[in-house]
Amino acid sequence: MSDESPILAPGDTCWQVTHADRLACIVDAADYFRHAKSAMLQARHRIILIGWDFDTRIKFEPDEKTLEGPNRLGRFLVWLTRKRPDLEIYLLKWNIGAFAAIGRGMTPVFMVNCVTDRRLHFEIDGAHPVGSAHHQKIVVIDDTLAFCGGIDMTVDRWDTSDHRDDNHYRTQPNGNRYGPWHDATTAVDGDAAKAVSEQARARWKTATGKELPALDDTAHTTPWPDGLEPTMHSVDVGIARTLPELADRGEVREIEALYLAAIAGAARSLYIESQYLASRTIAEAIATRLREPDGPEIMLVLPRNADGWLERLAMDGARRRLLHLLWDADAGGKLGVYYPVTAGGNPIYVHAKILVMDDRLLRVGSSNLNNRSMGFDSECDLAVEVRADTANGDRLRDTIVGIRRQLLCEHLDVASDTFDDLLTEKGSLLATVEALRGDGRTLMPFEPDTVEGEDSPLAESELMDPERTPPSIWERTNWTRFRRRLVRRRKAAGSLQS
């Protein structure tokens, strides 16, 4: 049984809770790319871009260019440093992602640094355990505005919220077409932006050994994107992280703690969008709530399949096992698991990482419901909680429910009034979704037959989806190597003495 205990607890379920004058929830990359460029056009001192991947060849506005400056990311960054003589730009991407980008045809980072302005700094981040990924997606502008969520500035991400089957703007730089893509991120200002900047600067220092100082120019107004309507005003924002164990740093598992607290705290409903369902810890926590006779309705929106054959073996295989765990626990019919499709019936890839708990908690970030996101990869999520003493609590509760409505209306292709009227009539989130599912763009249910045949020997594999930095990795890369050198030296010394 849930209660009204606080969800966000600094040092446990989050790193810190800090204030934002404005927070915007941005759904799908067509809006995000445009808003990010609009904000960067207002930068005066520094832009920090932290990502799993960047592709400098992508267009901000492939459909219609409306903003000043070059339309491609790389050319725009170069142009911006020439236009703003006091501006420094720092771009950091995961090292394995950088190698993959070279395979796609993007110019290697070290070559970019040789031919671009000295105030444009491209670096790759290899400061992680073997097999781990830097998965955070952060953009910080002048320490006064930050984007943080699930959208990468790379290929295959741009799409509009109608997810049209025939959208020919979903085209890679090499001319290949890609399918519909659903995603989400956030924008924050104020102290929340400064805190996200602190996390981004820590990443830069760990990766490069160079420290970026905090900016102290408070006279410059916040570079809030033109046309971006804030979703919330004057709100406290929790920042939760996953950081893997390194030689000089313990692991951070705030995100896992936040998921578990939200699942345990849900009273009426829990709505989750995730790229994967592969964490047994999270699935067992959900199953516990499903076994309760008065537990909440729980709705998951996932992609039909993972992206890539190896991910399908590992992640879809794990999902099949965990879905059966949830179905077996769902004696009261309070679970709904779906995947979105276009008007033509083609699956829409779900890359968004969102959680809405009742009308009390909104979380948007980079973390998925897989083991890696809980303790092995680097992640960063933002969360807003409404408590009994929240000054504007009633308005924030309506806003949190409104974000869930926006997402479901996008998936079901229905008007918000239609959704609200039926939800009031049914009194059940799942019953409302089932009544609105129809032909065209809609949500399709996962059922046992849907995932039949998706079991795999790589399902729940510690190799593919580890929960934390395996001790064997550090032993193999550090102590074991040192011990072998020591043994060889002793043997060599012994042979000389004999």
N, C-alpha and C positions, 0 to 999 in steps of 0.2 A: 504494500500500500504506500502510495506517495504521500508526501507532506509538503509544507511550504518552506522547508529549509532552503537557505540560499544555495544556489548552484555555483556561482563564481566565487572561488576562494583563492586569493593570491597565495602562491607557494604550493598549491595543490591542484586545483582544476584550471588555473591560469597563472601566468607569469605576473601580471599586474592588471589592475582596473584603473583606467584613466579616462579623462573627459574629452568628448568631441562636441564642438558646437554644431557640426553637421555630419551626418552619415547618410550615404546613398548606397542602396543595393542595386547593382547593375546586372541585368540579366542578358546574357548572350554577347558575343564578342563584337558584333557590328557596333553596338552602342559603346562598349568599353574602348575599342580602338580609337573611336572618334573622340571620346572624352579624354582619354590619355593624351592624345596629341594636342587637344585644346589646352590642357593643363601644362604640358611641356612648353607650349608656345609662350606661356606666361612666366617661365622660369627665369630667375635672375642670377642665381649663384651656383646651384648644384642640382643635378638629377642623378639618382641612384636607381639602377635597374637590376633586380635580383631575380633569376629565373632558372627553372628546370631546363628551359631551352629558349633561345631567341633565334629568329631567322631575319637577318637584316634586309632580305628581299621582299618581305610581305608588304602589302599596301594597307594603309590605315582605312582608306575609303575606296574599296574596289568598285563600288556601285556608282558613286558620284562624289568627286572631290569638291569639298566645300571649305576646307581650311587652308590657311597660308602654308607655304613651304612644300618641299617635295613630298610625294605621297608614299614613297617607300621608306621603311624604318631606317635603314642604314644611311641613305642619302639625306634624310631629314636630320639625323643626329649630326652629321658632318656640317650641313647647312646651318644648323642652329648654333654650333660653336663659332662659326664664322660671323654670324649675325650678332651674337652676344659675346663680346670680348671678355667678360668677367665670368662666363659660365663654364663650369667643369661638369663633365658627364662620365659616370662610372657604370660600366655594364659588366655583370658577373654571371656566368652561366656554368652549369654543371659540366665537368670535363668530359664525361661520356656523351652527353648531349652535344658537346662541341664537335666530337669526332663524328657523330651521326650527321651533323649539319654539313660537314665537309663532304660526306657521301652523297648528300642531296644536291651538292653543287655550290654551297655557300663558301665564300672566301675564308680561309683559316684565320683565327683570331690574331696570331702573331704577324701575319701579313697585313691585316687591317691596321694594326698599331703602327706599322712602318709607313703607311701611306696617308694616315689621317692626322688631324690636328693634335698637337701634344696635349690639349685639354680634353681629348676624347680617349678614355681609358677602357680598353677591352681586356678582360681577364677570364681565365677558366678556373674553376674551383675543384681542386682534387683533395681538399681537406675533409676526408670522410673515410670511414672504414671500407675495406674491400667489399664491393657489391652493393654498397649503400648509394642512395641518390639524394642530391639536393633538390627538393621538390617544392620549396617555397616559391611563390609568385608575388613579388613586391615591386612597386615603383614609388619612389619618394621624391618629392619636388620641394626644394628649399626648406626641408624639415617642417613644412607647414601643411602639406597635403600628402596623403599616402593612399595608394591603391593596394589592397591585399585580398587575395581570394584564390580562385582556381584557374584563371585564364592565363595561358602562356601567349606571349607575343611571337608566335611561330606559325608554321604552315598548318593547314587543315583546321584552323580554329574559327575563322570568321564565318558568321552566319547571322541571319536575322531571326527574330522570334517567331515568324510564321513558318520557318523551315520548309520553304517551297521545294518541291521535287525538282523543278526546272530552273533553279537559281544558278545561272551560269557564272555568277561572280564567285562561287565556291570553286576556285581554280588555283592550283599550286603555281609557284613561279615557273616551273617547267612546262606548264600547260595542262597537266593532268587534273582531272576533276576529282573532288572528294565529296563525301556524303554529308547530310545534315548533322549539326553539332549543337548541343545544348550546354551552356556553361554559365557561371556567375562569379562576380567579385564584388568588392565594396570599395568605397572612397570615404576617407575620414580626414578631418582637419583638427586643429587644436592640439592639446596635449597627447591625444591618441596618435596623431601623425608623428609627433616627436618620438613617441615610444616605438612606433614601427621603424622610424629612422634609426633609432638606437640598435634595434635588432639587425637591420640591414648593414649598418656600419660595423657591427660585430662580425657579421659574415665576411665582409670585405677584409677586415683585419686578420681573421683566421685563415683566409685563403691566400692573402698576399703579404702578410706581415706589416702592412702599412695602415696607419690609423687615420681615419677621416674624422676631424673634430666636429662637434655639434656646431651648428650655425647659431649666431646670436643676434642676427638682424631681425628685429621684431617690427621694424617700420614697414617692411614690405607686406602688402596685403596677400592673403591666401590665394594661390593660383587655382581657384575653384573652376572647374570646366564650364564654359559657356553652355547654357541649355540643360545642365544636369540639375534636376530638381531634387533637393535633399529628401530622403525618405524619413529621416528622424532629425529633430533639433534638440540640442542640449541633452546629451545622453552619455551615460557611462559605458565604456567599452572595455570588455575583457580581452586580453591577448593571451592566447594559449599556444604552446609550442611543443613540437617533438624535436629533440636533438639527440643523435646517437652518441654513445660513449666514444670518446677519443682518449688518447694517452694522457692528456692533461685536463680532461673534462668528464664529469659523470653524465650519465644519460638524463634526459628530461622527458617525462611522459605526461605532461599536463593535458595534452589532447585526449589521451586515453581516459584519464580521470574525468575530464569534462564530458565525454560521451557516456561513461558509466553513471555519472551523476544525473545527466539529463534523462537517461533511460529510467533510472530509478525514481526520478522526480515527476515524471509525466503522470498527470491525473486523468485526463480525458483523451488526449491524442498525441501521437508522436509522428511527425512527417520527416522523412529523410530522403535526400537524393544523394547518390554516391556512384562513382565509377565501378566500384567493386563491392562485393560482399564476401569477404574471405577471412575476417577475424573471428575465430571461435570464441574468444573472450567476449566480444561485443554481441555475437549471436546468442551465446548462452545467457547474457544479461537480458536480451530481448525475450528469449524463451521463458525466462523466469517471470517476466511481466505477463506474458501470454497465458501462463498457467493460473494466474490469479482470477478468481471468478468476477471481480470488479475491476480488472485491469484496464488500461487504456487501449483504444484502437491504435494500431501501428501500421503505417503505410510506408513502403519503400518504393522508390522509383530508381531503376537501374537500367543500364543499356542491355539490349538483347544479348549481345556477346561482347567480350573484351576485344580490344583493338590489337590484332596481330596474332599469329598462330601460336606462339609460345605463351603469350598471356592467356589465350583461350584454354590451353592445356592446364595452366596453373590456376588462374583465377576463376574461370568458368567451372573447372572441376571442383574447386573449393566451394564455390557458390552452390553447386548442386547438393553437396553434403549438408551445408548449413541451411539451405532452404528446407530440406527434409527434416532437419532438427526443428525448425520453426513451425512447419506444418504439423508435425507430431505434437508440439506443445500447444497448438491453437485449438483447444477444445471448444472455445466460445465463439469462434468465427470472427475474431477481432484483428486478423492479419490480412493485409492486402499488399501484394507485390506485383509491380507493373513495369512495362517498358513502353516508351512512347514511339509512335509511328507517324509518318507523314500522311498527307491526304491520299497518296498513292500506295500506302501500306508499307513503305520502306522504313526500317528502324532508324530512329534518331539517336545518335550516340550521346549518352549522358556522361558529361565530364564534370558537371557541377557537384559541389560538396556542400550541402546545405542541411541544416537540422532546424526544425521548428517544434518546440515543446509547448503544447497547449497555446496559451496566449502570453506565456511568460518568458520564453527564451528563443532567440534567433542566433544561429551560428552559421557563418559563411567562411570558408577557408580553402586550404589546399589539401587537407587530409581526407583520405578515403577510409572505408570500412575494411581495411586489410591490415595485416600484421605490420608491414613495413611502416605504415603511417603512425603506428602506435609507439614505435621505439627504435626503428632502424634508419629511416630517412629523416631529413630535416623538413619540418612543416611549420606553418603559421596560420592560425585561425583567429577570427575576430568574433566576439559574441556580445549580445546585449541581453541583459536580464531585467525583468520588471519585478521589483520587490514591493512589499507592503508599504514601505516608506518612500518609494520613488515618487518624486514631485509630480511628474506628468504621466503617472502610471496608466490611467485609463486611455489616454491618447496613444501611448506606446503599445498597449495591449491590442488596440484596434489596428495599429500599424503592423505588428507582427502577424496577426491573422490575415491582414491584407496582403502581405508578401506571400504567404502560403496560397491565398486565393489567386494572386497573379500567376504563380507558377502552375497551379492546376488548371486555370483557365487557358494558359498557353498550351498545356499538354492536351486538354480536352477540346480546344477550339470553341469555347463558349464565352458568352458575355458574363461579366462579374455579377450583374444583377440576377441573371438566371441561376448562377451558382449559389448566390446568397439566399435567394428565395427557396431553392430546393433544400439547401442545408438547414434552413429554419424549419421546413416541413418535415424533413426526415429525422433531424436531430442526430445524425450520424454521418461522419466524414466518409466512411467507406460506402455506406448506402447511397450517398449523394454521388460519389464517383461512379459507382456501378450504374446508377440511373442515367448519368450523362454520357457514359461511354457509348459510342456509336460508330457509324461509318466515317471515313475521312480521317483527318488528324485526330488521334485519340490515344488512349492508354490501353494496352493489351495485357492481360493477366499472365503472370508466370504460374504454371500448374505443373504437376509432376510430369506430364507428357512433354511439356515444353523443354525440360532439361534432361529428358531421357537420353542416355548415350553420351552425356557430357562428363562422366566420371573420367579421371585421369590419374596415372601414377604420380604426376606432379602436383596433384591436389594437396593443399596444406603442407607443402614442401618447405622445410627449413632453408633449403638452398634458394628457392625462388622467392619465398615470402617470409623471411625470418622476423621474429618478434623483437629482437634486440641484437646488438653487436655480439656475435658468437665469440666466446673466449678463445676458441681454436684459431680464429683469424689473427688475433693479436699474438698468440703463442707462435703461430706459423710465421708471421711477418716480423716479429721482434725477438722474443726470447729464444725460440727454436733456432733461428738463424745465428744469434749470438752464441748459443750453446755449441752449435756445430763448429763455429770458428774457434771457440775455446778448446774443444776436443782436438781439432786439427793442430792447433798451436802446441798443445801438450804433447801430442804424438811426435810432432816435429822436434820439439825440445828433447824428448826422450831418445829419439834416434841419434841426435847429435851427441848426447851424453854417452851413448853406448859406443 
